[in-house]
Amino acid sequence: MKVPKIGILAASSLFLLAACTGQPEPVANPQIPTIGSTQPAVSTATTTPSETPTSAAAPPPAPPAPPQTPAPQPAQDGLCKSANLKLSLSDGDAAAGTVYRKLVFTNAGSAACTIQGFPGVSYVTGDSGQQVGEPAVREGTKGAPIKLAPGQSAFAPVGFTQVRNYDPAVCKPTEVRGLRVYPPQETASMFVPLTGTGCAGDPPGQQLRVKTIQST
């Protein structure tokens, strides 16, 4: 069958028209590409702006206080102290113008203590306990330590010179009330009453003498 020339010419004209306009031939059912969202991804992580004030963190609990250490106590040297001693005088013997009497130290405390050596002894007078003359001079050597249980005693012989044998102008006789006594290695004094006469001056001899402490 022959195609009419008019149809051929019409088709040729359409082809040429399309070529002249530059438009592509339409395509049936074009595939439209899928375009992802252009919005930026939003992070789901929670952030705290730096300028937003935050609540102050609770301070850490204070460390426990260190255990209390008891204050150090002074070392107990075991020596007999004035506060724990009782003092007394016993009768003695006379020898060559000097009367010796026993100066007795008794442990009045609740614990044993040790005493050793020479006590310090001097006459005193007046309410203020003013010393009269020179203190007792030591005779002999230092004895061994003596341990005194509570209630036990030791003694030191003390020699009392008859001061009336001295020249009164030199002796300057003075009435005394008693003796001030320092136990060995102790700085606190004790007192024992003893009425008599001492030399406030400087006689040629010794008005008082003391020997080391001895066991009873």
N, CA, C and O of each residue as an XYZ file, in Angstrom:
864
protein
N       0.852     -1.172      0.000
C       0.000      0.000      0.000
C       0.875      1.203      0.000
O       1.876      1.220      0.717
N       0.578      2.155     -0.717
C       1.374      3.338     -0.853
C       0.953      4.341      0.200
O      -0.239      4.531      0.442
N       1.936      4.990      0.834
C       1.658      6.048      1.826
C       1.431      7.316      1.077
O       2.143      7.638      0.126
N       0.405      8.054      1.522
C       0.127      9.290      0.794
C       1.272     10.260      0.993
O       1.850     10.329      2.078
N       1.594     10.982     -0.006
C       2.696     11.956      0.038
C       2.430     13.026      1.062
O       3.331     13.527      1.735
N       1.125     13.369      1.160
C       0.799     14.436      2.138
C       1.222     14.005      3.525
O       1.751     14.831      4.268
N       1.017     12.735      3.923
C       1.391     12.241      5.273
C       2.888     12.266      5.446
O       3.404     12.610      6.509
N       3.597     11.887      4.355
C       5.052     11.860      4.468
C       5.573     13.258      4.655
O       6.481     13.485      5.454
N       5.026     14.174      3.947
C       5.454     15.558      4.047
C       5.148     16.132      5.439
O       5.954     16.869      6.007
N       3.997     15.789      5.967
C       3.643     16.306      7.316
C       4.581     15.790      8.368
O       4.997     16.532      9.258
N       4.922     14.518      8.277
C       5.850     13.952      9.273
C       7.193     14.562      9.126
O       7.849     14.858     10.125
N       7.639     14.769      7.896
C       8.962     15.370      7.692
C       8.986     16.765      8.235
O       9.984     17.183      8.822
N       7.901     17.505      8.055
C       7.836     18.883      8.569
C       7.936     18.915     10.081
O       8.608     19.782     10.640
N       7.276     17.981     10.751
C       7.335     17.941     12.242
C       8.727     17.626     12.714
O       9.169     18.182     13.719
N       9.437     16.756     12.031
C      10.788     16.372     12.422
C      11.734     17.538     12.290
O      12.573     17.797     13.154
N      11.572     18.235     11.182
C      12.430     19.399     10.964
C      12.133     20.475     11.981
O      13.055     21.135     12.459
N      10.857     20.674     12.330
C      10.498     21.688     13.333
C      11.115     21.373     14.679
O      11.591     22.262     15.385
N      11.100     20.116     15.022
C      11.696     19.726     16.312
C      13.180     19.931     16.300
O      13.748     20.366     17.302
N      13.817     19.639     15.218
C      15.260     19.834     15.139
C      15.615     21.272     15.217
O      16.629     21.624     15.819
N      14.801     22.143     14.616
C      15.104     23.578     14.638
C      14.899     24.164     16.019
O      15.690     25.020     16.414
N      13.915     23.772     16.765
C      13.654     24.346     18.107
C      14.602     23.818     19.167
O      14.722     24.458     20.212
N      15.276     22.709     18.978
C      16.244     22.149     19.957
C      15.611     21.464     21.127
O      16.344     21.098     22.046
N      14.338     21.259     21.183
C      13.691     20.590     22.306
C      13.771     19.095     22.118
O      13.486     18.613     21.022
N      14.144     18.336     23.132
C      14.221     16.893     23.011
C      12.869     16.275     22.893
O      11.853     16.822     23.322
N      12.890     15.171     22.325
C      11.648     14.426     22.154
C      11.182     13.940     23.492
O      11.966     13.319     24.209
N       9.931     14.191     23.878
C       9.449     13.759     25.194
C       9.584     12.265     25.377
O       9.362     11.472     24.462
N       9.974     11.894     26.650
C      10.149     10.479     26.983
C       9.006     10.065     27.882
O       8.634     10.770     28.820
N       8.474      8.936     27.579
C       7.336      8.461     28.371
C       7.793      8.003     29.738
O       8.842      7.375     29.888
N       6.983      8.330     30.736
C       7.221      7.902     32.126
C       8.658      8.167     32.565
O       9.380      7.206     32.832
N       9.116      9.421     32.654
C      10.485      9.682     33.083
C      10.684      9.295     34.547
O       9.784      9.456     35.371
N      11.879      8.782     34.857
C      12.216      8.416     36.240
C      12.692      9.667     36.976
O      13.703     10.263     36.605
N      11.942     10.070     38.045
C      12.282     11.270     38.826
C      13.162     10.842     39.986
O      12.735     10.061     40.836
N      14.397     11.351     40.029
C      15.268     10.934     41.140
C      14.764     11.469     42.465
O      14.170     12.544     42.539
N      15.017     10.687     43.520
C      14.604     11.097     44.875
C      15.703     11.971     45.471
O      16.863     11.562     45.541
N      15.333     13.168     45.897
C      16.285     14.117     46.479
C      16.116     14.115     47.986
O      15.024     14.322     48.514
N      17.264     13.868     48.680
C      17.193     13.854     50.154
C      16.916     15.230     50.700
O      17.063     16.229     49.996
N      16.510     15.286     51.968
C      16.215     16.566     52.606
C      17.471     17.421     52.687
O      18.550     16.939     53.032
N      17.309     18.692     52.366
C      18.435     19.629     52.421
C      18.599     20.238     53.800
O      19.527     21.020     54.009
N      17.713     19.902     54.769
C      17.841     20.454     56.116
C      19.020     19.785     56.830
O      19.201     18.571     56.728
N      19.819     20.575     57.549
C      20.936     19.957     58.286
C      20.441     18.996     59.360
O      19.395     19.199     59.977
N      21.236     17.936     59.560
C      20.854     16.955     60.583
C      20.931     17.585     61.968
O      21.874     18.304     62.300
N      19.924     17.296     62.752
C      19.852     17.841     64.099
C      20.345     16.779     65.080
O      19.819     15.667     65.139
N      21.351     17.147     65.832
C      21.893     16.191     66.802
C      20.918     16.022     67.944
O      20.340     16.990     68.438
N      20.745     14.791     68.352
C      19.843     14.513     69.476
C      20.538     14.599     70.819
O      19.908     14.504     71.872
N      21.888     14.785     70.761
C      22.619     14.868     72.036
C      22.273     16.152     72.754
O      22.204     17.213     72.133
N      22.057     16.070     74.047
C      21.711     17.251     74.847
C      22.985     17.966     75.243
O      23.868     17.368     75.858
N      23.088     19.227     74.902
C      24.263     20.028     75.266
C      23.834     21.148     76.167
O      22.705     21.632     76.090
N      24.736     21.556     77.018
C      24.472     22.662     77.944
C      25.253     23.867     77.485
O      26.484     23.825     77.478
N      24.586     24.945     77.100
C      25.317     26.138     76.639
C      26.286     26.572     77.719
O      26.000     26.498     78.914
N      27.459     27.033     77.254
C      28.490     27.439     78.207
C      28.069     28.630     79.025
O      28.527     28.816     80.153
N      27.176     29.457     78.444
C      26.798     30.647     79.176
C      25.688     30.392     80.173
O      25.324     31.286     80.937
N      25.144     29.183     80.178
C      24.067     28.895     81.110
C      24.659     28.525     82.462
O      25.408     27.551     82.541
N      24.355     29.264     83.539
C      24.948     28.943     84.850
C      24.469     27.593     85.340
O      23.311     27.215     85.166
N      25.376     26.893     85.945
C      25.032     25.599     86.506
C      25.031     25.704     88.017
O      25.702     26.566     88.584
N      24.296     24.848     88.660
C      24.251     24.872     90.119
C      25.590     24.425     90.676
O      26.239     23.551     90.103
N      26.022     25.029     91.813
C      27.319     24.708     92.422
C      27.319     23.264     92.912
O      26.361     22.788     93.521
N      28.414     22.596     92.629
C      28.515     21.205     93.065
C      28.632     21.150     94.588
O      29.286     22.000     95.193
N      28.014     20.172     95.195
C      28.082     20.029     96.653
C      29.513     19.744     97.079
O      30.174     18.903     96.470
N      30.014     20.430     98.121
C      31.405     20.189     98.570
C      31.553     18.758     99.058
O      30.607     18.168     99.580
N      32.754     18.203     98.884
C      32.959     16.836     99.372
C      32.872     16.785    100.882
O      33.203     17.764    101.550
N      32.440     15.681    101.427
C      32.325     15.598    102.894
C      33.678     15.795    103.554
O      34.708     15.356    103.043
N      33.655     16.470    104.712
C      34.902     16.719    105.442
C      35.490     15.403    105.919
O      34.758     14.502    106.328
N      36.815     15.292    105.866
C      37.436     14.047    106.343
C      37.204     13.887    107.831
O      37.099     14.880    108.551
N      37.124     12.672    108.295
C      36.908     12.474    109.742
C      38.043     13.045    110.556
O      39.204     12.997    110.150
N      37.697     13.590    111.713
C      38.717     14.187    112.582
C      39.665     13.104    113.068
O      39.241     11.995    113.389
N      40.960     13.433    113.119
C      41.917     12.427    113.605
C      41.636     12.102    115.052
O      41.138     12.953    115.790
N      41.940     10.905    115.471
C      41.701     10.542    116.878
C      42.494     11.426    117.810
O      43.650     11.759    117.548
N      41.858     11.800    118.899
C      42.509     12.663    119.875
C      43.627     11.899    120.586
O      43.426     10.821    121.145
N      44.815     12.510    120.537
C      45.961     11.911    121.218
C      46.088     12.544    122.591
O      46.205     13.765    122.689
N      46.068     11.763    123.638
C      46.177     12.364    124.973
C      47.484     13.129    125.124
O      48.531     12.723    124.618
N      47.391     14.240    125.830
C      48.589     15.050    126.049
C      49.636     14.232    126.790
O      49.325     13.489    127.720
N      50.875     14.385    126.360
C      51.914     13.614    127.040
C      52.016     13.990    128.499
O      51.988     15.168    128.854
N      52.131     13.009    129.318
C      52.258     13.226    130.749
C      53.742     13.267    131.141
O      54.565     12.575    130.542
N      54.072     14.074    132.140
C      55.479     14.112    132.555
C      55.947     12.741    133.029
O      55.204     12.006    133.680
N      57.163     12.420    132.700
C      57.709     11.116    133.075
C      57.803     11.004    134.583
O      58.244     11.934    135.259
N      57.390      9.873    135.101
C      57.478      9.640    136.524
C      58.841      9.015    136.819
O      59.099      7.866    136.463
N      59.704      9.785    137.471
C      61.047      9.274    137.728
C      61.108      8.423    138.986
O      62.151      7.850    139.301
N      59.991      8.337    139.709
C      59.960      7.479    140.886
C      60.561      8.087    142.129
O      60.627      7.423    143.164
N      61.010      9.358    142.058
C      61.612      9.986    143.230
C      60.539     10.451    144.206
O      59.435     10.815    143.800
N      60.867     10.436    145.486
C      59.940     10.929    146.493
C      59.844     12.453    146.394
O      60.860     13.147    146.408
N      58.624     12.962    146.293
C      58.375     14.394    146.169
C      57.847     14.964    147.481
O      57.283     14.248    148.309
N      58.043     16.263    147.648
C      57.592     16.916    148.881
C      56.111     16.710    149.122
O      55.680     16.525    150.260
N      55.315     16.743    148.027
C      53.868     16.623    148.179
C      53.449     15.263    148.712
O      52.351     15.124    149.252
N      54.308     14.256    148.570
C      53.959     12.903    149.012
C      54.749     12.451    150.242
O      54.745     11.271    150.592
N      55.422     13.394    150.888
C      56.219     13.047    152.067
C      55.670     13.718    153.321
O      55.090     14.803    153.263
N      55.862     13.064    154.429
C      55.562     13.630    155.747
C      56.883     13.767    156.482
O      57.725     12.871    156.429
N      57.065     14.894    157.171
C      58.346     15.219    157.802
C      58.178     15.311    159.315
O      57.180     15.830    159.815
N      59.176     14.795    160.032
C      59.143     14.877    161.502
C      60.570     14.814    162.036
O      61.501     14.453    161.316
N      60.728     15.175    163.324
C      62.032     15.118    164.019
C      61.922     14.177    165.197
O      60.952     14.230    165.954
N      62.904     13.322    165.355
C      62.937     12.439    166.521
C      64.103     12.848    167.423
O      64.997     13.585    167.007
N      64.076     12.367    168.641
C      65.163     12.685    169.565
C      66.453     12.026    169.104
O      66.436     11.027    168.385
N      67.575     12.604    169.530
C      68.864     12.064    169.128
C      69.850     12.066    170.280
O      69.476     12.136    171.451
N      71.117     11.987    169.914
C      72.199     11.922    170.895
C      73.086     13.162    170.798
O      73.227     13.768    169.736
N      73.674     13.515    171.929
C      74.599     14.645    171.958
C      76.023     14.132    171.837
O      76.376     13.077    172.365
N      76.840     14.919    171.118
C      78.251     14.528    170.953
C      79.082     15.769    170.737
O      78.906     16.485    169.751
N      80.019     16.031    171.693
C      80.984     17.140    171.579
C      80.331     18.459    171.233
O      80.747     19.131    170.290
N      79.305     18.840    171.991
C      78.652     20.132    171.796
C      77.650     20.168    170.657
O      77.096     21.226    170.361
N      77.408     19.048    170.017
C      76.433     18.969    168.911
C      75.406     17.891    169.227
O      75.764     16.774    169.602
N      74.162     18.219    169.079
C      73.072     17.260    169.288
C      72.585     16.789    167.924
O      72.213     17.602    167.078
N      72.589     15.479    167.713
C      72.093     14.914    166.460
C      70.660     14.397    166.653
O      70.355     13.664    167.594
N      69.828     14.802    165.748
C      68.454     14.329    165.759
C      68.124     13.766    164.378
O      68.734     14.138    163.376
N      67.157     12.874    164.351
C      66.779     12.243    163.092
C      65.677     13.056    162.401
O      64.611     13.295    162.968
N      65.967     13.478    161.152
C      64.964     14.126    160.312
C      64.306     13.007    159.495
O      64.914     12.459    158.575
N      63.066     12.679    159.841
C      62.400     11.487    159.300
C      61.510     11.861    158.119
O      60.692     12.777    158.200
N      61.691     11.119    157.005
C      60.863     11.268    155.804
C      59.974     10.029    155.686
O      60.477      8.910    155.594
N      58.668     10.227    155.690
C      57.715      9.120    155.576
C      56.931      9.252    154.276
O      56.426     10.326    153.946
N      56.839      8.155    153.550
C      56.074      8.154    152.297
C      54.587      8.164    152.629
O      54.033      7.156    153.066
N      53.944      9.316    152.418
C      52.523      9.447    152.688
C      51.691      9.292    151.424
O      50.479      9.507    151.455
N      52.324      8.920    150.303
C      51.608      8.750    149.046
C      51.025      7.354    148.899
O      51.085      6.537    149.817
N      50.460      7.100    147.722
C      49.821      5.804    147.459
C      50.704      4.880    146.633
O      50.312      3.748    146.347
N      51.887      5.342    146.246
C      52.799      4.531    145.443
C      54.191      4.589    146.043
O      54.544      5.536    146.746
N      54.968      3.568    145.757
C      56.344      3.540    146.249
C      57.170      4.636    145.574
O      56.888      5.019    144.439
N      58.183      5.134    146.271
C      59.073      6.147    145.711
C      60.481      5.900    146.237
O      60.685      5.137    147.182
N      61.444      6.560    145.608
C      62.847      6.368    145.962
C      63.442      7.677    146.464
O      63.191      8.743    145.903
N      64.226      7.583    147.518
C      64.882      8.768    148.086
C      66.360      8.440    148.272
O      66.713      7.326    148.660
N      67.224      9.422    147.991
C      68.667      9.180    148.073
C      69.421     10.493    148.214
O      69.117     11.464    147.520
N      70.394     10.528    149.099
C      71.280     11.677    149.193
C      71.029     12.557    150.395
O      70.457     12.135    151.401
N      71.484     13.822    150.259
C      71.432     14.791    151.354
C      70.244     15.738    151.183
O      70.059     16.294    150.100
N      69.447     15.931    152.217
C      68.428     16.984    152.149
C      69.051     18.344    152.417
O      70.119     18.443    153.022
N      68.378     19.386    151.963
C      68.786     20.744    152.298
C      68.078     21.176    153.573
O      66.862     21.023    153.692
N      68.838     21.719    154.536
C      68.267     22.061    155.838
C      68.772     23.429    156.266
O      69.962     23.717    156.134
N      67.878     24.284    156.782
C      68.275     25.606    157.301
C      67.274     26.053    158.360
O      66.130     25.601    158.380
N      67.722     26.949    159.241
C      66.836     27.564    160.225
C      65.984     28.635    159.534
O      66.430     29.290    158.592
N      64.741     28.797    160.029
C      63.897     29.896    159.555
C      63.220     30.548    160.752
O      63.070     29.946    161.815
N      62.814     31.811    160.543
C      62.133     32.545    161.602
C      61.069     33.451    160.993
O      61.041     33.693    159.786
N      60.182     33.949    161.885
C      59.153     34.887    161.441
C      58.071     34.215    160.605
O      58.186     33.059    160.195
N      57.014     34.992    160.371
C      55.887     34.478    159.600
C      56.244     34.248    158.135
O      55.618     33.432    157.458
N      57.253     34.970    157.649
C      57.637     34.843    156.243
C      58.622     33.704    156.003
O      58.955     33.398    154.858
N      59.093     33.068    157.095
C      60.050     31.978    156.945
C      61.413     32.451    156.507
O      62.076     31.798    155.700
N      61.839     33.591    157.037
C      63.154     34.132    156.687
C      64.254     33.214    157.187
O      64.219     32.758    158.330
N      65.237     32.941    156.324
C      66.334     32.046    156.706
C      67.243     32.727    157.725
O      67.499     33.929    157.658
N      67.716     31.929    158.658
C      68.620     32.415    159.704
C      69.965     31.722    159.529
O      70.074     30.508    159.696
N      70.983     32.499    159.191
C      72.325     31.949    159.064
C      72.482     31.026    157.859
O      71.613     30.937    156.992
N      73.624     30.344    157.843
C      73.963     29.453    156.739
C      73.220     28.118    156.850
O      72.924     27.675    157.960
N      72.916     27.472    155.726
C      72.277     26.153    155.776
C      73.244     25.093    156.282
O      74.439     25.347    156.432
N      72.727     23.932    156.536
C      73.533     22.832    157.060
C      74.588     22.382    156.052
O      74.329     22.309    154.851
N      75.768     22.085    156.559
C      76.829     21.546    155.711
C      76.693     20.021    155.666
O      76.184     19.414    156.608
N      77.143     19.413    154.584
C      77.046     17.961    154.421
C      78.225     17.242    155.080
O      79.373     17.683    155.011
N      77.905     16.153    155.702
C      78.932     15.311    156.317
C      78.874     13.909    155.697
O      77.796     13.336    155.542
N      80.029     13.372    155.352
C      80.061     12.018    154.832
C      79.784     11.963    153.343
O      79.848     12.974    152.644
N      79.476     10.765    152.872
C      79.244     10.523    151.450
C      77.768     10.217    151.188
O      76.998      9.894    152.093
N      77.420     10.332    149.926
C      76.052     10.070    149.514
C      75.751      8.579    149.610
O      76.528      7.747    149.142
N      74.625      8.252    150.217
C      74.262      6.855    150.400
C      73.549      6.269    149.199
O      73.327      6.945    148.194
N      73.197      5.005    149.320
C      72.501      4.282    148.250
C      71.035      4.701    148.207
O      70.499      5.197    149.197
N      70.386      4.502    147.057
C      68.955      4.830    146.981
C      68.138      3.932    147.903
O      68.448      2.756    148.091
N      67.094      4.512    148.467
C      66.219      3.786    149.393
C      64.797      3.848    148.835
O      64.252      4.928    148.611
N      64.218      2.691    148.617
C      62.842      2.642    148.113
C      61.883      2.575    149.284
O      61.995      1.714    150.156
N      60.932      3.508    149.284
C      59.948      3.582    150.365
C      58.575      3.180    149.843
O      58.030      3.820    148.943
N      58.027      2.125    150.410
C      56.641      1.774    150.112
C      55.740      2.748    150.870
O      56.203      3.401    151.805
N      54.478      2.858    150.495
C      53.586      3.752    151.245
C      53.612      3.439    152.734
O      53.421      2.293    153.140
N      53.850      4.470    153.546
C      53.916      4.312    154.994
C      55.306      4.047    155.530
O      55.519      4.146    156.738
N      56.259      3.715    154.678
C      57.619      3.473    155.146
C      58.397      4.773    155.297
O      58.034      5.797    154.719
N      59.488      4.719    156.094
C      60.257      5.921    156.411
C      61.756      5.694    156.241
O      62.243      4.564    156.252
N      62.469      6.807    156.082
C      63.927      6.849    156.110
C      64.291      8.139    156.835
O      63.443      9.014    157.011
N      65.547      8.261    157.255
C      65.906      9.460    158.019
C      67.292      9.960    157.642
O      68.125      9.221    157.118
N      67.512     11.241    157.928
C      68.824     11.864    157.760
C      69.225     12.457    159.111
O      68.469     13.258    159.661
N      70.380     12.095    159.666
C      70.827     12.696    160.926
C      71.196     14.174    160.717
O      71.936     14.511    159.793
N      70.681     15.028    161.567
C      70.978     16.468    161.513
C      71.651     16.864    162.834
O      71.134     16.577    163.914
N      72.815     17.530    162.732
C      73.547     17.975    163.926
C      73.256     19.431    164.237
O      73.379     20.296    163.370
N      72.864     19.702    165.491
C      72.553     21.048    165.958
C      73.653     21.483    166.935
O      73.791     20.924    168.022
N      74.423     22.480    166.529
C      75.508     22.978    167.383
C      74.944     23.898    168.467
O      74.008     24.658    168.217
N      75.512     23.827    169.659
C      75.108     24.721    170.741
C      75.658     26.114    170.431
O      76.827     26.396    170.694
N      74.816     26.977    169.874
C      75.292     28.278    169.397
C      75.638     29.211    170.556
O      76.297     30.230    170.347
N      75.211     28.885    171.756
C      75.559     29.736    172.901
C      77.056     29.662    173.187
O      77.590     30.480    173.936
N      77.723     28.691    172.596
C      79.176     28.594    172.787
C      79.937     29.623    171.936
O      81.133     29.838    172.132
N      79.225     30.255    170.986
C      79.876     31.259    170.138
C      79.779     32.637    170.783
O      78.922     32.886    171.631
N      80.659     33.509    170.371
C      80.623     34.907    170.799
C      79.321     35.525    170.278
O      79.078     35.520    169.071
N      78.469     36.065    171.192
C      77.195     36.624    170.744
C      77.369     37.734    169.709
O      76.529     37.886    168.822
N      78.442     38.505    169.812
C      78.632     39.592    168.845
C      78.845     39.045    167.431
O      78.499     39.681    166.436
N      79.417     37.862    167.380
C      79.668     37.242    166.068
C      78.478     36.378    165.637
O      78.076     36.371    164.474
N      77.930     35.649    166.620
C      76.820     34.737    166.301
C      75.525     35.479    165.980
O      74.781     35.088    165.081
N      75.265     36.549    166.724
C      73.994     37.264    166.613
C      72.829     36.295    166.817
O      72.070     36.028    165.885
N      72.691     35.771    168.036
C      71.649     34.780    168.326
C      70.260     35.277    167.934
O      69.891     36.419    168.209
N      69.503     34.401    167.289
C      68.152     34.738    166.799
C      67.218     33.570    167.087
O      67.544     32.413    166.817
N      66.056     33.891    167.636
C      65.061     32.846    167.881
C      64.542     32.303    166.536
O      64.261     33.061    165.608
N      64.427     30.988    166.464
C      63.958     30.356    165.217
C      62.658     29.606    165.475
O      62.366     29.213    166.604
N      61.894     29.417    164.428
C      60.610     28.709    164.514
C      60.710     27.256    164.102
O      59.904     26.427    164.524
N      61.695     26.946    163.283
C      61.777     25.571    162.792
C      62.802     25.453    161.671
O      63.701     26.282    161.535
N      62.641     24.397    160.869
C      63.580     24.098    159.794
C      62.868     24.088    158.433
O      61.776     23.542    158.276
N      63.526     24.708    157.475
C      63.084     24.559    156.083
C      63.890     23.422    155.488
O      65.118     23.414    155.569
N      63.194     22.454    154.885
C      63.847     21.235    154.404
C      63.498     21.009    152.929
O      62.336     21.101    152.534
N      64.516     20.715    152.129
C      64.341     20.306    150.735
C      64.723     18.830    150.632
O      65.885     18.489    150.853
N      63.786     17.950    150.305
C      64.168     16.554    150.080
C      65.194     16.465    148.951
O      65.258     17.367    148.115
N      65.987     15.416    148.907
C      66.984     15.293    147.843
C      66.353     15.375    146.451
O      65.297     14.794    146.197
N      67.021     16.108    145.558
C      66.603     16.250    144.162
C      65.182     16.794    144.032
O      64.426     16.378    143.154
N      64.830     17.728    144.916
C      63.504     18.330    144.922
C      63.642     19.830    145.108
O      64.515     20.295    145.840
N      62.774     20.590    144.439
C      62.831     22.052    144.532
C      61.724     22.633    145.401
O      61.733     23.828    145.695
N      60.776     21.809    145.812
C      59.701     22.265    146.700
C      60.105     21.976    148.138
O      60.482     20.854    148.476
N      60.020     23.005    148.980
C      60.484     22.854    150.365
C      59.378     22.352    151.285
O      58.194     22.387    150.948
N      59.792     21.892    152.437
C      58.898     21.454    153.494
C      59.296     22.191    154.771
O      60.348     22.829    154.825
N      58.451     22.101    155.794
C      58.733     22.786    157.055
C      58.455     21.839    158.214
O      57.467     21.106    158.225
N      59.359     21.877    159.191
C      59.136     21.121    160.414
C      59.363     22.085    161.580
O      60.406     22.735    161.645
N      58.398     22.187    162.504
C      58.558     23.145    163.603
C      59.643     22.708    164.589
O      59.791     21.524    164.894
N      60.391     23.689    165.075
C      61.441     23.446    166.073
C      61.833     24.793    166.673
O      62.494     25.598    166.017
N      61.435     25.033    167.890
C      61.817     26.287    168.541
C      63.234     26.163    169.096
O      63.647     25.106    169.574
N      63.962     27.270    169.016
C      65.344     27.259    169.497
C      66.041     28.541    169.113
O      65.402     29.563    168.862
N      67.377     28.475    169.071
C      68.187     29.652    168.766
C      69.186     29.304    167.685
O      69.840     28.262    167.727
N      69.292     30.198    166.713
C      70.262     30.040    165.650
C      71.150     31.264    165.555
O      70.885     32.280    166.198
N      72.192     31.174    164.764
C      73.108     32.305    164.548
C      72.754     33.002    163.237
O      72.833     32.413    162.158
N      72.361     34.275    163.356
C      72.112     35.048    162.143
C      73.406     35.607    161.582
O      73.446     36.046    160.432
N      74.491     35.596    162.401
C      75.789     36.093    161.958
C      76.616     34.994    161.315
O      76.095     34.028    160.757
N      77.932     35.182    161.416
C      78.858     34.236    160.772
C      79.825     33.695    161.820
O      80.958     34.165    161.919
N      79.378     32.698    162.612
C      80.256     32.160    163.667
C      81.400     31.366    163.046
O      81.349     31.031    161.863
N      82.433     31.061    163.832
C      83.590     30.346    163.294
C      83.309     28.884    162.951
O      84.081     28.262    162.222
N      82.219     28.336    163.465
C      81.892     26.933    163.186
C      80.594     26.810    162.390
O      80.063     27.795    161.878
N      80.099     25.575    162.301
C      78.855     25.290    161.584
C      77.735     25.063    162.583
O      77.851     24.209    163.461
N      76.661     25.813    162.460
C      75.559     25.648    163.389
C      74.670     24.448    163.047
O      73.974     23.925    163.917
N      74.692     24.014    161.786
C      73.887     22.857    161.360
C      74.737     21.928    160.492
O      75.547     22.382    159.684
N      74.541     20.637    160.671
C      75.209     19.617    159.862
C      74.165     18.579    159.456
O      73.209     18.346    160.196
N      74.335     17.958    158.301
C      73.392     16.943    157.861
C      74.149     15.797    157.175
O      75.113     16.019    156.442
N      73.683     14.559    157.434
C      74.253     13.382    156.805
C      73.266     12.826    155.786
O      72.103     13.227    155.736
N      73.764     11.883    154.970
C      72.916     11.311    153.924
C      71.741     10.539    154.527
O      71.786     10.104    155.678
N      70.707     10.385    153.732
C      69.504      9.666    154.199
C      69.824      8.174    154.336
O      70.524      7.584    153.514
N      69.279      7.592    155.410
C      69.544      6.194    155.746
C      68.231      5.453    155.982
O      67.194      6.058    156.257
N      68.302      4.163    155.871
C      67.120      3.328    156.158
C      66.889      3.290    157.666
O      67.832      3.364    158.455
N      65.636      3.177    158.046
C      65.308      3.089    159.476
C      65.588      1.683    160.002
O      65.375      1.411    161.183
